[in-house]
Amino acid sequence: MIGSELDTELLRRSLPRPARLAMMSVVAVLALLCAGLAAYEWAEVNKLRQRLALDDAKLNERQRAMSARPVAPPYAEDAAQAARLLASPWPARLREIESCQVATVQVTRIQIDATRNDSILMIDSGSPDATQDYLTCLNAGSPNKWAIAQVQATATPNSAAAATAFSVTLRRSE
């Protein structure tokens, strides 16, 4: 052999047959475990995808239902009340009140409730006859439009004769 040549003999050493079988068994078992784990994880991923698709479908259905439902603007109630007030016959009621003039009757308060289509008129009167005359004037043309809701009599101590003042609440409902 020449000193510049390198001659090596490579011997292939192999495991004995029983050891090779044991090693192959371990590798096969590990491969089966990996395949089983991969199949299990794949099944779990599919279950999660199905659940996610179902949740998305439910969410889309709820969103469609919410968008189909009309949402009233925040001012809707006030606008409806203003529309009822405009549609109520309050100008006619004020004309009725203004057209009636009785000497000892003074209007102290007018309240028109358009939501209930109701009017309240408070008057101060010098006598029951003046109150009756004023009520007759208000109801001219059609009886029982206005009715007495409350009467409060007050004695006037400063006058020489025992005078009584009447505070009367009249109500009209339609």
VENCOR-V527561 format. One line per field, one symbol per residue. psi: psi as a letter, one per 20 degrees, with the letter a starting at -180 (. if undefined). Layout:
psi: ???
This chain:
psi: pqiiqooqoopopqqqghhgggghggggghgggggggggghgggghghgggggghgggghggggghhhppppqhjgghghhhghghiqlhhhghhgghioopgjppphpppoohhilqppppqpqhrhghghgghgghjpgoqkgqqphqppppqoiiqgqnqpqpoppqqpq.
